[in-house]
Amino acid sequence: MNTRSRKFSAWLNTPMDPRMLGLYRIGYGLFMVYTMLNYFRIELVKKMFVEPQLNFSYDFLYWIKPLPEPAMNVILGILVILAICISLGLYFKWACRFFAVGYAYIFLIDKSIYNNHIYLFILLAILLSLTDADNTLSLKRIKDKHALIPRWQTLILQLQIVIVYFYGGIAKLTKDWLMDCQPVRTVVDQFPNEGLWSILFKNDIVMYVINYGGILIDLGAPFFLWYKPVRRWAIIAFIAFNALNTRIFSDIGIFPYVMLVSLFLFYEVSELPWLHRLLSRLAPDTSRPKTAKMKLKIKLSGMKMYGLYAYFIFQLLFPFRGHFLPNDLDYTTIGNRFSWRMKVDTRKVIRVEYSIASPDFASHVPVEIQTFINDMQIKNLTMDPRSVLDFGKFIHEEAIKYDTRNPAVYANIEVAYNGRSPQLFVDPKVDLSNQTYSPFKALEWVVPIGSK
């Protein structure tokens, strides 16, 4: 190992106060408890995996299917218990691992429930499982309450959060965002025309501040959060940014709150005197030299180090795959997911209709699509041509079951994309039952943006 590598390894294993990581573990676990309980409240299993007659699978993951309703509810219940264990620090590493696997299973059944924050929550559970975040502020039996943690355990979580911000900023470098203030303008236009919301947001100056301020915060996150001289002031902007997101966007749930709690990861306890005083009552002050010790077993081993290298190389490269695929990245969402392309578009749904043609019918017969799929899945049809095709083939198979001769399936889907005039999403004259999909081939039956 050369000198530079030895210095980098020593830096990664620099002893650090574990209390911030422990505090983050508590916050993350409590947010996950809330999330799982909320799934029970909205009857996610029944409405997403029981009532629909099909689920829209991800590419290459068609084998992931929902279990019967009782089993799915048991999985959700187990996830609640695992999230509680994470927060309390009980059986912490295994709780994180099983939580990540269970949550990923639910998440990957149907792409209609995709959200960047769910993807992030799963990744955070995986990364937390590699740390000793349960060695403080925990109910577990701690052999050495004065032990420190190596720097890398906090760094891997910091790096994941920075990637989310920075790649979210890269996604905003589009004509719609930079030149037309979209989708911010469309979102703001939906606010009431009277009252406080109108006064605060419905003017061009505030709209531009929100629009370009969002890009600045996202792209500047590595500098603002890692460079200590500016962090104490930049943190105010990050708090305002996430607080504003909770008010502007109605479908991001607890994501801004998790990002706010994640800001603690970028601080040491000594930097926040009020928190230092509070935590010193709950856990030993490990920053004192006479108590500072380092567990050798939690240094970054070779296998774990190379595993983390591979993980972050994937995180840095995979989001760019959509730029090398032939279909429009955001409009078709092919290559869009798992890439931190957050809130880069809005779609006003004008029409979602399917019909069947056959020699048995005098004219096209409309399909009552609500009898097969739910509202969330219908919305997914307005943004994902793969799902449009999957549903068309499902209808084709259903028609054959009822002895319909040579059924042809057509979709009439109309959307208004990022404030544009309404337009067709797919060609209504194309028989979907005869089409095929490959991520590496252009979908000629998808109507390009701006077409009449």
MARFI-101267 format. One record per residue (C-alpha): residue number from 1; x, z negated, y negated. Coordinates in steps of 0.25 Angstrom, whole numbers. Example, Ala and Ser with C-alpha at 12.3 -4.5 7.8 and 13.67 -1.06 7.14 Angstrom:
<nodes>
+-----+-------+-------+-------+
! num !    px !    pz !    py !
+-----+-------+-------+-------+
!   1 !    49 !   -31 !    18 !
!   2 !    55 !   -29 !     4 !
+-----+-------+-------+-------+
</nodes>
This chain:
<nodes>
+-----+-------+-------+-------+
! num !    px !    pz !    py !
+-----+-------+-------+-------+
!   1 !     0 !     0 !     0 !
!   2 !     6 !     4 !   -13 !
!   3 !     7 !    -5 !   -26 !
!   4 !    -6 !     1 !   -32 !
!   5 !   -14 !    -1 !   -20 !
!   6 !    -9 !   -15 !   -18 !
!   7 !   -13 !   -18 !   -33 !
!   8 !   -27 !   -12 !   -31 !
!   9 !   -29 !   -20 !   -18 !
!  10 !   -25 !   -33 !   -25 !
!  11 !   -34 !   -30 !   -37 !
!  12 !   -46 !   -27 !   -27 !
!  13 !   -43 !   -41 !   -21 !
!  14 !   -41 !   -49 !   -33 !
!  15 !   -48 !   -62 !   -32 !
!  16 !   -61 !   -63 !   -40 !
!  17 !   -72 !   -74 !   -42 !
!  18 !   -83 !   -71 !   -32 !
!  19 !   -95 !   -77 !   -40 !
!  20 !   -99 !   -64 !   -48 !
!  21 !  -100 !   -57 !   -34 !
!  22 !  -108 !   -68 !   -29 !
!  23 !  -117 !   -68 !   -41 !
!  24 !  -119 !   -53 !   -39 !
!  25 !  -122 !   -55 !   -24 !
!  26 !  -133 !   -65 !   -28 !
!  27 !  -139 !   -55 !   -38 !
!  28 !  -139 !   -43 !   -29 !
!  29 !  -145 !   -51 !   -17 !
!  30 !  -157 !   -56 !   -26 !
!  31 !  -159 !   -42 !   -31 !
!  32 !  -160 !   -37 !   -17 !
!  33 !  -169 !   -48 !   -13 !
!  34 !  -178 !   -43 !   -24 !
!  35 !  -177 !   -29 !   -20 !
!  36 !  -181 !   -31 !    -6 !
!  37 !  -193 !   -40 !    -9 !
!  38 !  -197 !   -29 !   -19 !
!  39 !  -198 !   -19 !    -8 !
!  40 !  -207 !   -28 !     0 !
!  41 !  -216 !   -30 !   -13 !
!  42 !  -217 !   -15 !   -15 !
!  43 !  -219 !   -13 !     0 !
!  44 !  -207 !    -3 !     1 !
!  45 !  -208 !    -2 !    16 !
!  46 !  -223 !     1 !    17 !
!  47 !  -223 !    11 !     5 !
!  48 !  -209 !    18 !     8 !
!  49 !  -207 !    17 !    23 !
!  50 !  -221 !    15 !    29 !
!  51 !  -232 !    23 !    21 !
!  52 !  -224 !    36 !    19 !
!  53 !  -224 !    45 !    31 !
!  54 !  -210 !    50 !    28 !
!  55 !  -197 !    45 !    21 !
!  56 !  -188 !    54 !    13 !
!  57 !  -174 !    52 !    20 !
!  58 !  -160 !    54 !    14 !
!  59 !  -152 !    66 !    18 !
!  60 !  -145 !    63 !    32 !
!  61 !  -153 !    50 !    33 !
!  62 !  -166 !    55 !    39 !
!  63 !  -164 !    45 !    51 !
!  64 !  -167 !    33 !    42 !
!  65 !  -181 !    30 !    44 !
!  66 !  -190 !    17 !    41 !
!  67 !  -193 !     7 !    51 !
!  68 !  -208 !     2 !    54 !
!  69 !  -213 !    -6 !    42 !
!  70 !  -211 !   -20 !    48 !
!  71 !  -196 !   -16 !    51 !
!  72 !  -194 !   -11 !    37 !
!  73 !  -200 !   -24 !    31 !
!  74 !  -191 !   -32 !    40 !
!  75 !  -179 !   -25 !    34 !
!  76 !  -184 !   -27 !    20 !
!  77 !  -186 !   -42 !    23 !
!  78 !  -172 !   -43 !    29 !
!  79 !  -166 !   -36 !    17 !
!  80 !  -172 !   -47 !     8 !
!  81 !  -166 !   -58 !    17 !
!  82 !  -152 !   -50 !    16 !
!  83 !  -153 !   -49 !     1 !
!  84 !  -156 !   -64 !     1 !
!  85 !  -143 !   -67 !     9 !
!  86 !  -135 !   -58 !     0 !
!  87 !  -139 !   -66 !   -12 !
!  88 !  -137 !   -79 !    -5 !
!  89 !  -124 !   -75 !     1 !
!  90 !  -128 !   -77 !    15 !
!  91 !  -123 !   -68 !    26 !
!  92 !  -119 !   -60 !    14 !
!  93 !  -111 !   -48 !    19 !
!  94 !  -120 !   -45 !    31 !
!  95 !  -133 !   -47 !    22 !
!  96 !  -127 !   -36 !    12 !
!  97 !  -124 !   -27 !    24 !
!  98 !  -138 !   -28 !    30 !
!  99 !  -145 !   -27 !    17 !
! 100 !  -137 !   -14 !    13 !
! 101 !  -141 !    -8 !    27 !
! 102 !  -156 !   -12 !    26 !
! 103 !  -157 !    -8 !    12 !
! 104 !  -151 !     5 !    14 !
! 105 !  -160 !     8 !    26 !
! 106 !  -172 !     6 !    17 !
! 107 !  -166 !    14 !     6 !
! 108 !  -163 !    26 !    15 !
! 109 !  -176 !    28 !    22 !
! 110 !  -182 !    36 !    10 !
! 111 !  -175 !    42 !    -2 !
! 112 !  -188 !    40 !   -10 !
! 113 !  -183 !    25 !   -12 !
! 114 !  -169 !    29 !   -17 !
! 115 !  -164 !    22 !   -29 !
! 116 !  -150 !    20 !   -33 !
! 117 !  -151 !     5 !   -35 !
! 118 !  -155 !     4 !   -20 !
! 119 !  -143 !    11 !   -16 !
! 120 !  -134 !     2 !   -25 !
! 121 !  -140 !   -10 !   -19 !
! 122 !  -137 !    -6 !    -5 !
! 123 !  -122 !    -3 !    -9 !
! 124 !  -121 !   -16 !   -16 !
! 125 !  -125 !   -23 !    -3 !
! 126 !  -114 !   -15 !     4 !
! 127 !  -104 !   -19 !    -6 !
! 128 !  -108 !   -33 !    -7 !
! 129 !  -106 !   -35 !     8 !
! 130 !   -91 !   -32 !     7 !
! 131 !   -90 !   -44 !    -3 !
! 132 !   -89 !   -59 !    -2 !
! 133 !  -100 !   -60 !   -13 !
! 134 !  -106 !   -72 !    -4 !
! 135 !   -93 !   -81 !    -6 !
! 136 !   -99 !   -87 !   -19 !
! 137 !  -113 !   -90 !   -24 !
! 138 !  -118 !   -90 !   -10 !
! 139 !  -125 !   -98 !     1 !
! 140 !  -115 !   -94 !    12 !
! 141 !  -105 !  -104 !    16 !
! 142 !   -92 !  -101 !     8 !
! 143 !   -79 !  -106 !    14 !
! 144 !   -71 !  -104 !     1 !
! 145 !   -80 !  -105 !   -11 !
! 146 !   -68 !  -102 !   -20 !
! 147 !   -64 !   -89 !   -14 !
! 148 !   -63 !   -77 !   -23 !
! 149 !   -67 !   -62 !   -19 !
! 150 !   -58 !   -50 !   -21 !
! 151 !   -61 !   -41 !   -33 !
! 152 !   -65 !   -29 !   -24 !
! 153 !   -78 !   -36 !   -20 !
! 154 !   -83 !   -36 !   -34 !
! 155 !   -77 !   -23 !   -37 !
! 156 !   -84 !   -15 !   -26 !
! 157 !   -98 !   -19 !   -32 !
! 158 !   -93 !   -16 !   -46 !
! 159 !   -89 !    -3 !   -42 !
! 160 !  -102 !     0 !   -36 !
! 161 !  -110 !    -4 !   -48 !
! 162 !  -100 !     4 !   -57 !
! 163 !  -103 !    17 !   -48 !
! 164 !  -118 !    15 !   -50 !
! 165 !  -116 !    15 !   -65 !
! 166 !  -106 !    26 !   -67 !
! 167 !  -112 !    36 !   -57 !
! 168 !  -126 !    33 !   -64 !
! 169 !  -119 !    37 !   -77 !
! 170 !  -113 !    50 !   -71 !
! 171 !  -127 !    53 !   -66 !
! 172 !  -132 !    53 !   -80 !
! 173 !  -122 !    64 !   -85 !
! 174 !  -133 !    75 !   -84 !
! 175 !  -139 !    84 !   -94 !
! 176 !  -153 !    76 !   -93 !
! 177 !  -146 !    63 !   -96 !
! 178 !  -136 !    67 !  -106 !
! 179 !  -144 !    78 !  -114 !
! 180 !  -159 !    74 !  -111 !
! 181 !  -159 !    59 !  -110 !
! 182 !  -166 !    61 !   -96 !
! 183 !  -171 !    53 !   -89 !
! 184 !  -170 !    42 !   -99 !
! 185 !  -179 !    50 !  -109 !
! 186 !  -190 !    52 !   -98 !
! 187 !  -190 !    37 !   -94 !
! 188 !  -191 !    33 !  -109 !
! 189 !  -202 !    43 !  -111 !
! 190 !  -210 !    35 !  -101 !
! 191 !  -210 !    22 !  -109 !
! 192 !  -222 !    18 !  -116 !
! 193 !  -223 !    24 !  -130 !
! 194 !  -226 !    11 !  -137 !
! 195 !  -220 !    -3 !  -137 !
! 196 !  -206 !    -8 !  -135 !
! 197 !  -202 !     3 !  -125 !
! 198 !  -205 !    14 !  -135 !
! 199 !  -198 !     7 !  -146 !
! 200 !  -185 !     4 !  -138 !
! 201 !  -184 !    17 !  -130 !
! 202 !  -192 !    29 !  -135 !
! 203 !  -182 !    34 !  -145 !
! 204 !  -170 !    43 !  -143 !
! 205 !  -159 !    34 !  -148 !
! 206 !  -163 !    23 !  -137 !
! 207 !  -165 !    34 !  -127 !
! 208 !  -151 !    40 !  -129 !
! 209 !  -145 !    26 !  -129 !
! 210 !  -151 !    23 !  -115 !
! 211 !  -147 !    37 !  -110 !
! 212 !  -133 !    37 !  -114 !
! 213 !  -131 !    22 !  -114 !
! 214 !  -134 !    23 !   -99 !
! 215 !  -123 !    34 !   -97 !
! 216 !  -113 !    25 !  -104 !
! 217 !  -116 !    13 !   -96 !
! 218 !  -116 !    20 !   -83 !
! 219 !  -103 !    28 !   -85 !
! 220 !   -96 !    17 !   -92 !
! 221 !   -99 !     6 !   -82 !
! 222 !   -85 !     6 !   -75 !
! 223 !   -79 !     4 !   -89 !
! 224 !   -89 !    -6 !   -94 !
! 225 !   -90 !   -14 !   -82 !
! 226 !   -76 !   -15 !   -77 !
! 227 !   -68 !   -15 !   -91 !
! 228 !   -69 !   -30 !   -95 !
! 229 !   -68 !   -29 !  -110 !
! 230 !   -80 !   -20 !  -111 !
! 231 !   -88 !   -26 !  -100 !
! 232 !   -93 !   -38 !  -108 !
! 233 !  -100 !   -29 !  -118 !
! 234 !  -104 !   -18 !  -108 !
! 235 !  -111 !   -27 !  -100 !
! 236 !  -122 !   -28 !  -110 !
! 237 !  -124 !   -13 !  -109 !
! 238 !  -126 !   -14 !   -94 !
! 239 !  -136 !   -25 !   -95 !
! 240 !  -144 !   -17 !  -105 !
! 241 !  -143 !    -5 !   -97 !
! 242 !  -148 !   -11 !   -84 !
! 243 !  -159 !   -19 !   -92 !
! 244 !  -163 !    -6 !   -99 !
! 245 !  -164 !     1 !   -85 !
! 246 !  -174 !    -9 !   -80 !
! 247 !  -183 !    -6 !   -91 !
! 248 !  -182 !     9 !   -91 !
! 249 !  -182 !    12 !   -76 !
! 250 !  -193 !     7 !   -68 !
! 251 !  -188 !    11 !   -54 !
! 252 !  -174 !     4 !   -54 !
! 253 !  -179 !   -10 !   -49 !
! 254 !  -168 !   -20 !   -50 !
! 255 !  -156 !   -10 !   -51 !
! 256 !  -153 !   -14 !   -65 !
! 257 !  -153 !   -29 !   -62 !
! 258 !  -143 !   -27 !   -50 !
! 259 !  -134 !   -19 !   -60 !
! 260 !  -135 !   -30 !   -70 !
! 261 !  -131 !   -41 !   -59 !
! 262 !  -120 !   -31 !   -55 !
! 263 !  -113 !   -33 !   -69 !
! 264 !  -109 !   -47 !   -64 !
! 265 !  -100 !   -40 !   -54 !
! 266 !   -91 !   -35 !   -66 !
! 267 !   -88 !   -49 !   -71 !
! 268 !   -80 !   -60 !   -67 !
! 269 !   -87 !   -74 !   -68 !
! 270 !   -77 !   -79 !   -78 !
! 271 !   -81 !   -67 !   -88 !
! 272 !   -95 !   -73 !   -89 !
! 273 !   -94 !   -88 !   -93 !
! 274 !  -109 !   -91 !   -91 !
! 275 !  -109 !   -86 !   -77 !
! 276 !   -96 !   -93 !   -74 !
! 277 !  -102 !  -106 !   -77 !
! 278 !  -114 !  -103 !   -69 !
! 279 !  -107 !   -98 !   -57 !
! 280 !   -97 !  -109 !   -57 !
! 281 !  -109 !  -119 !   -54 !
! 282 !  -112 !  -111 !   -42 !
! 283 !   -99 !  -106 !   -36 !
! 284 !   -84 !  -111 !   -38 !
! 285 !   -76 !  -105 !   -49 !
! 286 !   -67 !   -96 !   -41 !
! 287 !   -59 !   -92 !   -53 !
! 288 !   -51 !  -105 !   -53 !
! 289 !   -37 !  -103 !   -48 !
! 290 !   -37 !  -115 !   -40 !
! 291 !   -49 !  -111 !   -32 !
! 292 !   -46 !   -96 !   -31 !
! 293 !   -44 !   -91 !   -17 !
! 294 !   -45 !   -77 !   -11 !
! 295 !   -51 !   -74 !     3 !
! 296 !   -41 !   -64 !    10 !
! 297 !   -52 !   -59 !    19 !
! 298 !   -60 !   -53 !     7 !
! 299 !   -49 !   -44 !     2 !
! 300 !   -52 !   -30 !     3 !
! 301 !   -48 !   -25 !    17 !
! 302 !   -43 !   -11 !    20 !
! 303 !   -56 !    -7 !    27 !
! 304 !   -65 !   -12 !    17 !
! 305 !   -57 !    -6 !     6 !
! 306 !   -57 !     8 !    12 !
! 307 !   -72 !     6 !    15 !
! 308 !   -75 !     3 !     0 !
! 309 !   -66 !    14 !    -5 !
! 310 !   -75 !    24 !     4 !
! 311 !   -88 !    17 !    -1 !
! 312 !   -84 !    19 !   -16 !
! 313 !   -78 !    33 !   -14 !
! 314 !   -92 !    36 !    -8 !
! 315 !   -99 !    30 !   -20 !
! 316 !   -91 !    38 !   -30 !
! 317 !   -92 !    51 !   -23 !
! 318 !  -106 !    52 !   -16 !
! 319 !  -114 !    52 !   -29 !
! 320 !  -107 !    65 !   -33 !
! 321 !  -112 !    72 !   -21 !
! 322 !  -125 !    78 !   -28 !
! 323 !  -116 !    86 !   -37 !
! 324 !  -111 !    94 !   -26 !
! 325 !  -125 !    97 !   -20 !
! 326 !  -133 !   109 !   -24 !
! 327 !  -146 !   103 !   -28 !
! 328 !  -148 !    96 !   -42 !
! 329 !  -143 !    82 !   -40 !
! 330 !  -153 !    74 !   -48 !
! 331 !  -165 !    83 !   -48 !
! 332 !  -165 !    84 !   -32 !
! 333 !  -159 !    71 !   -30 !
! 334 !  -150 !    77 !   -19 !
! 335 !  -137 !    70 !   -21 !
! 336 !  -143 !    61 !   -32 !
! 337 !  -145 !    48 !   -23 !
! 338 !  -134 !    38 !   -20 !
! 339 !  -127 !    43 !   -33 !
! 340 !  -131 !    34 !   -44 !
! 341 !  -139 !    44 !   -51 !
! 342 !  -148 !    34 !   -57 !
! 343 !  -160 !    38 !   -66 !
! 344 !  -155 !    52 !   -69 !
! 345 !  -169 !    58 !   -69 !
! 346 !  -184 !    56 !   -70 !
! 347 !  -195 !    64 !   -63 !
! 348 !  -209 !    64 !   -67 !
! 349 !  -217 !    68 !   -55 !
! 350 !  -227 !    79 !   -59 !
! 351 !  -232 !    83 !   -45 !
! 352 !  -228 !    81 !   -30 !
! 353 !  -237 !    90 !   -21 !
! 354 !  -235 !    95 !    -7 !
! 355 !  -244 !   106 !     0 !
! 356 !  -245 !   113 !    13 !
! 357 !  -247 !   128 !    16 !
! 358 !  -251 !   133 !    29 !
! 359 !  -259 !   145 !    35 !
! 360 !  -269 !   135 !    38 !
! 361 !  -272 !   132 !    24 !
! 362 !  -278 !   141 !    13 !
! 363 !  -269 !   135 !     3 !
! 364 !  -259 !   124 !     1 !
! 365 !  -263 !   110 !     6 !
! 366 !  -258 !    98 !    -3 !
! 367 !  -252 !    87 !     4 !
! 368 !  -256 !    72 !     1 !
! 369 !  -241 !    68 !     0 !
! 370 !  -245 !    53 !    -4 !
! 371 !  -250 !    52 !    11 !
! 372 !  -236 !    54 !    16 !
! 373 !  -226 !    48 !     5 !
! 374 !  -227 !    38 !    -6 !
! 375 !  -225 !    39 !   -21 !
! 376 !  -210 !    36 !   -21 !
! 377 !  -208 !    47 !   -10 !
! 378 !  -216 !    57 !   -18 !
! 379 !  -207 !    54 !   -30 !
! 380 !  -195 !    57 !   -22 !
! 381 !  -201 !    71 !   -19 !
! 382 !  -199 !    74 !   -34 !
! 383 !  -184 !    72 !   -33 !
! 384 !  -179 !    75 !   -19 !
! 385 !  -181 !    89 !   -13 !
! 386 !  -177 !    84 !     0 !
! 387 !  -189 !    74 !     1 !
! 388 !  -198 !    86 !    -4 !
! 389 !  -193 !    94 !     8 !
! 390 !  -194 !    82 !    18 !
! 391 !  -208 !    79 !    13 !
! 392 !  -212 !    94 !    14 !
! 393 !  -207 !    95 !    29 !
! 394 !  -214 !    82 !    32 !
! 395 !  -227 !    88 !    27 !
! 396 !  -224 !   101 !    35 !
! 397 !  -223 !    92 !    48 !
! 398 !  -236 !    85 !    44 !
! 399 !  -243 !    98 !    43 !
! 400 !  -238 !   103 !    56 !
! 401 !  -243 !    90 !    63 !
! 402 !  -257 !    94 !    58 !
! 403 !  -256 !   108 !    64 !
! 404 !  -254 !   115 !    50 !
! 405 !  -248 !   129 !    53 !
! 406 !  -235 !   133 !    46 !
! 407 !  -236 !   123 !    35 !
! 408 !  -228 !   125 !    22 !
! 409 !  -226 !   113 !    13 !
! 410 !  -224 !   115 !    -2 !
! 411 !  -221 !   104 !   -13 !
! 412 !  -225 !   105 !   -28 !
! 413 !  -217 !    94 !   -35 !
! 414 !  -216 !    94 !   -50 !
! 415 !  -207 !    84 !   -58 !
! 416 !  -202 !    82 !   -72 !
! 417 !  -187 !    80 !   -71 !
! 418 !  -180 !    72 !   -82 !
! 419 !  -190 !    75 !   -93 !
! 420 !  -191 !    90 !   -90 !
! 421 !  -204 !    97 !   -88 !
! 422 !  -211 !    96 !   -74 !
! 423 !  -206 !   106 !   -64 !
! 424 !  -206 !   108 !   -49 !
! 425 !  -196 !   101 !   -40 !
! 426 !  -197 !   110 !   -28 !
! 427 !  -203 !   124 !   -26 !
! 428 !  -217 !   123 !   -23 !
! 429 !  -217 !   136 !   -16 !
! 430 !  -207 !   132 !    -5 !
! 431 !  -211 !   128 !     8 !
! 432 !  -204 !   115 !    10 !
! 433 !  -205 !   115 !    26 !
! 434 !  -196 !   127 !    26 !
! 435 !  -185 !   121 !    17 !
! 436 !  -172 !   114 !    21 !
! 437 !  -163 !   104 !    14 !
! 438 !  -148 !   102 !    13 !
! 439 !  -141 !    94 !     2 !
! 440 !  -131 !   105 !     1 !
! 441 !  -141 !   116 !    -1 !
! 442 !  -149 !   119 !   -14 !
! 443 !  -164 !   117 !   -13 !
! 444 !  -169 !   130 !   -18 !
! 445 !  -184 !   125 !   -17 !
! 446 !  -180 !   114 !   -28 !
! 447 !  -184 !   118 !   -41 !
! 448 !  -173 !   116 !   -51 !
! 449 !  -174 !   107 !   -63 !
! 450 !  -180 !   114 !   -75 !
! 451 !  -188 !   125 !   -67 !
! 452 !  -202 !   128 !   -71 !
+-----+-------+-------+-------+
</nodes>
